[in-house]
């Protein structure tokens, strides 16, 4: 399954307050960038994931109901990626989504 144009437009609109938003299709989903820095993904099912490599930000996202992205490898081992689901409240609130994106970007730069 690949993303519909409406899903891509939604993600761009959600983060439109950030400067220089671009996207790039990859693996059926897409990367979401601000100023050339990837801070989020949209999976092929249109779920938005925000990047975190910081334990305090991880805790904040978890406290907001976000889930860490995990998957099962072919050998049965579970692995995780440095991405969390965008909290439900942020999906419906561009100001909150942008605030979380700004925080993620600050930790990535």
ZASEVEX-217691 format. One line per 5 residues: for each residue x, y, z of N, C-alpha, C, O, CB. Coordinates in pm, whole numbers, plus 50000, padded with zeros to 5 digits. Each point is the difference from the previous one (the first is absolute). Glycine has a CB too. Example, Ala and Ser with C-alpha at 12.3 -4.5 7.8 and 13.67 -1.06 7.14 Angstrom:
residues 2
51319:49431:50780:49911:50119:50000:50090:50120:50000:50104:49998:50066:49707:49885:50059; 50154:50222:49803:50082:50119:50006:49923:50109:50073:50051:50111:50017:50067:49826:49768
//
This chain:
residues 109
50085:49883:50000:49915:50117:50000:50089:50124:50000:50101:50003:50071:49713:49873:50051; 50151:50223:49800:50076:50125:50000:49908:50114:50042:49877:49987:49999:50278:49926:49820; 49905:50196:50216:49925:50115:50049:49919:50066:49891:50042:50009:49885:50133:50025:50286; 49707:50012:49867:49916:50078:49909:50046:50146:50004:50059:50044:50099:49743:49799:49936; 50172:50229:49860:50036:50142:49995:49935:50077:50115:50060:50095:50052:49961:49889:49698
49859:49977:50291:49931:50067:50111:50077:49982:50131:50006:50092:50082:49773:49872:49802; 50281:49918:50136:50080:49975:50121:50124:50089:50001:50036:50057:50103:49881:49705:49904; 50147:50250:49879:50120:50084:49989:49964:50146:50025:50072:50071:50072:50030:49767:49764; 49789:50207:50107:49955:50138:50020:49967:50025:50147:50031:50107:50052:49879:49898:49714; 50029:49897:50300:49968:50014:50142:50126:50021:50083:50005:50089:50084:49792:49766:49883
50306:50063:50008:50125:50012:50076:50066:50135:49976:50047:50063:50094:49983:49689:49893; 49973:50291:49889:50060:50130:49969:49924:50113:50070:50061:50093:50051:50017:49818:49727; 49791:50080:50223:49918:50103:50066:50019:49996:50151:50007:50105:50065:49825:49879:49749; 50177:49897:50243:50015:49985:50145:50125:50071:50049:49999:50061:50107:49882:49721:49883; 50227:50210:49933:50128:50059:50040:50033:50128:49922:50116:50041:49996:49962:49730:50063
49823:50291:49880:50024:50114:49911:50059:50122:50070:50056:50087:49933:49757:49830:49930; 50177:50092:50267:50057:50114:50073:50153:49991:50009:50066:50098:50034:49722:49918:50098; 50267:49868:49837:50145:49984:50000:50057:50052:49869:49936:49987:49895:50047:49813:50257; 50136:50257:49852:50060:50049:49875:50053:49885:49914:50047:49898:50051:50011:50315:50066; 49935:49806:49754:50064:49911:49903:49960:49853:50016:50086:49913:50006:50102:50246:49990
49681:49815:50011:49949:49861:50010:50009:49934:49863:49953:50055:49900:49891:50008:50290; 50217:49821:49807:50005:49919:49879:49970:49856:50037:50008:49962:50117:50161:50193:49775; 49796:49766:50009:49975:49858:50023:50072:49921:49892:50034:50051:49893:49740:49996:50214; 50249:49827:49925:50063:49909:49903:49938:49862:50018:50002:49945:50110:50216:50188:49890; 49729:49813:49893:49941:49867:50007:50109:49896:50024:50109:50008:49942:49703:50063:49904
50158:49832:50240:50093:49891:50025:49925:49881:50058:49918:50015:50091:50269:50150:49947; 49841:49718:49910:49946:49874:50051:49848:50000:50015:49948:49944:50096:50267:50024:50022; 49715:50094:49791:49854:50006:50005:49947:50113:50085:49882:50033:49992:50117:49725:49974; 50087:50302:50116:49963:50114:50083:50079:50120:49956:50031:50016:49882:49913:49834:50312; 50090:50237:49903:50081:50116:49965:50072:50056:50122:49956:49982:50114:49886:50071:49701
50268:50013:50160:50070:50076:50101:49949:50143:49998:49965:50053:49894:50239:49799:50086; 49791:50211:50137:49957:50139:50012:50120:50078:50055:50055:49966:50104:49697:49971:49934; 50286:50168:49890:50122:50075:50030:49967:50147:50025:49904:50054:49946:50230:49787:49914; 49948:50221:50223:49998:50146:50018:50144:50046:49985:50087:49957:50076:49706:50041:50079; 50232:50087:49749:50134:50047:49976:50097:49889:49967:50119:50007:50033:49833:50178:50119
49999:49712:49782:50084:49888:49961:50025:49896:50106:50071:49903:49976:50033:50252:49873; 49838:49863:50271:50016:49905:50111:49872:49918:50014:49891:50055:50016:50271:50102:50103; 49852:49711:49876:49883:49914:50017:49962:49996:50148:50082:49967:50085:49985:49893:49714; 49807:50174:50230:49953:49999:50138:49878:49911:50019:49957:49976:50113:50132:50254:49912; 49855:49722:49865:49881:49915:50009:49990:49912:49876:50061:50026:49897:49820:50148:50243
50040:49722:49876:49966:49910:49890:49850:49988:49992:49929:50020:50099:50287:49852:49928; 49736:50096:49857:49862:49957:49986:50006:49862:49938:50050:49981:49889:49857:50258:50085; 50041:49663:50100:50001:49863:49949:49897:49984:49890:49918:50089:49977:50157:49826:50247; 49931:49973:49708:49908:49976:49888:49854:49994:50045:49910:50015:49918:50273:49862:49967; 49793:50102:50246:49863:50001:50052:49958:50140:50046:49895:50015:50061:50135:49747:50009
50051:50340:49899:49977:50142:50030:50024:50035:50147:49969:50112:50041:49866:49890:49774; 50218:49907:50264:50038:50029:50139:50123:50089:49999:50099:49969:49933:49804:49810:50150; 50092:50331:49991:50115:50090:50009:50083:49962:50121:49947:49978:50109:49924:50209:49778; 50260:49805:50093:50096:49967:50106:50097:50116:50014:50047:50055:49901:49931:49697:50053; 50054:50285:50170:50092:50109:50026:50130:49945:50057:49997:49907:50081:49811:50252:49958
50303:49897:49920:50131:49947:50038:50043:50050:50137:49981:50116:50035:50080:49874:49724; 49998:49919:50319:50056:50036:50129:50120:49913:50031:49994:49877:49990:49780:50197:50091; 50334:49991:49956:50120:49931:50047:50037:50052:50138:50118:50004:50036:49963:49962:49726; 49818:50075:50316:50022:50062:50129:49904:49938:50102:49879:49997:49977:50198:50219:49913; 49976:49735:50221:49916:49929:50097:49892:50091:50062:49890:49953:50027:50304:49897:50021
49837:50277:49974:49898:50090:50056:49887:50023:49900:49883:50003:50038:50294:50109:50103; 49858:49906:49731:49897:50017:49898:49922:49870:49983:49878:50003:49981:50263:50170:49901; 49928:49714:50124:49932:49869:49997:49894:49993:50110:49886:49961:49975:50322:49930:49931; 49830:50148:50214:49908:49995:50115:49882:50094:49978:49886:49966:50033:50306:49977:50119; 49835:50174:49793:49892:50096:49972:49902:49940:49900:49879:50005:50022:50276:50187:50023
49896:49752:49846:49914:49939:49899:49920:49885:50058:49880:49987:49974:50282:50080:49849; 49904:49849:50256:49932:49887:50063:49888:50049:50092:49891:49944:50002:50320:49921:49985; 49818:50240:50088:49899:50057:50090:49881:50057:49927:49891:50013:50057:50291:50038:50100; 49837:49984:49717:49891:50052:49917:49926:49889:49926:49909:50026:49922:50220:50187:50052; 49910:49662:50052:49933:49886:49939:50064:49948:49873:49945:49910:49936:49852:50179:50161
50319:49964:49867:50070:49952:49881:50060:49862:50025:50029:49964:50114:50021:50274:49819; 49969:49687:49961:50058:49867:50008:50130:49998:49920:50006:50055:49890:49765:49839:50138; 50333:50041:50027:50125:49987:49927:49979:49902:49884:49932:49899:50015:50204:50151:50194; 49923:49982:49677:49987:49916:49881:50089:49878:50017:50122:50011:50008:49826:50190:49845; 49990:49684:50153:50072:49873:50008:49952:49909:49887:49891:50016:49946:50137:50008:50306
50057:49881:49716:49964:49903:49897:50072:49870:50030:50097:49997:50076:49866:50185:49751; 49989:49710:50113:50059:49869:50019:50084:49964:49878:49952:50005:49887:49856:49924:50259; 50316:50037:49878:50092:49961:49892:49965:49859:49950:49923:49928:50064:50260:50218:50034; 49874:49817:49790:49974:49868:49943:50038:49888:50096:49938:49893:49998:50100:50202:49775; 50064:49928:50312:50042:49897:50094:49917:49998:50128:50028:49923:50092:50200:50098:49816
49668:50065:50098:49911:50003:50115:50038:50099:50108:49923:50024:50092:50031:49743:49859; 50165:50292:50038:50043:50098:50099:49926:50132:49979:49973:50040:49887:50254:49851:50125; 49739:50175:50098:49933:50129:49992:50104:50112:49998:50097:49997:50076:49701:49910:50044; 50180:50189:49794:50089:50115:49987:49916:50127:50009:49879:49998:49978:50285:49871:49880; 49902:50240:50175:49930:50128:50003:50079:50103:49922:50120:49988:49980:49779:49956:50243
50030:50156:49734:50058:50111:49925:49987:50125:50086:49919:50001:50093:50022:49892:49682; 50137:50212:50198:49992:50121:50082:49882:50090:49962:50013:50122:49990:50234:49866:50036; 49638:49950:49953:49879:50073:49963:49885:49958:50091:49991:49885:50043:50088:50132:49718; 49834:50079:50267:49881:49980:50082:49878:50044:49920:50009:50091:49918:50122:49943:50296; 49756:49901:49809:49877:50044:49936:49972:50143:50047:50025:50033:50115:49883:49729:49871
50042:50319:49925:49961:50135:50039:49879:49988:50093:49902:49935:49964:50187:50167:49817; 49917:49958:50338:49885:49989:50092:49870:50042:49932:49999:50091:49917:50155:49953:50277; 49737:49888:49841:49871:50027:49937:49962:50148:50009:49946:50056:49905:49984:49711:50151; 50097:50296:50058:49966:50141:50017:50072:50087:49897:49945:50100:49955:50017:49860:50290; 50159:50002:49718:50078:50079:49904:49952:49980:49857:50018:50088:49916:50177:49896:50237
49745:49902:49818:49948:49975:49866:49888:50098:49968:49980:50038:49884:50083:49718:50135; 49863:50284:50084:49887:50091:49983:50034:50145:50034:49912:50086:49996:49940:49724:50055; 50274:50218:49983:50039:50133:50046:50134:50040:49937:50106:49964:50051:49769:50000:50168; 50120:50111:49670:50125:50039:49934:50097:50075:50091:50121:49987:49984:49750:50023:49806; 50078:50068:50305:50089:50072:50091:50078:49902:50087:50121:50017:50020:49720:50178:49982
50092:49703:50049:50068:49898:50082:50095:49918:49914:50112:49972:50041:49690:50018:50114; 50154:49971:49727:50086:49923:49908:50126:50079:49968:50110:49944:49999:49688:49940:49903; 50187:50244:50071:50115:50085:49968:50092:50015:50120:50122:49998:49985:49739:50124:49847; 50082:49893:50286:50082:50012:50121:50084:49874:50021:50118:50008:50034:49709:50145:50069; 50112:49731:49878:50074:49874:50014:50107:49987:49891:50110:49953:50026:49686:49940:50077
50171:50148:49777:50097:49996:49890:50118:50093:50029:50115:49963:49976:49701:49984:49862; 50156:50171:50214:50109:50093:50036:50090:49940:50107:50122:50013:49994:49730:50182:49948; 50086:49738:50155:50079:49936:50106:50086:49887:49942:50118:49988:50035:49704:50069:50133; 50120:49862:49745:50076:49892:49936:50116:50058:49919:50112:49950:50008:49680:49908:49981; 50181:50245:49935:50104:50062:49918:50113:50058:50084:50117:49989:49964:49711:50061:49864
50137:50013:50284:50103:50057:50087:50094:49891:50053:50119:50025:50020:49722:50158:50044; 50105:49699:49958:50082:49889:50051:50082:49934:49889:50097:49929:50029:49732:50034:50149; 50133:50058:49697:50069:49937:49887:50109:50088:49941:50086:49952:49927:49705:49925:50024; 50206:50248:50080:50098:50093:49940:50122:50017:50089:50092:50074:49965:49722:50046:49919
//
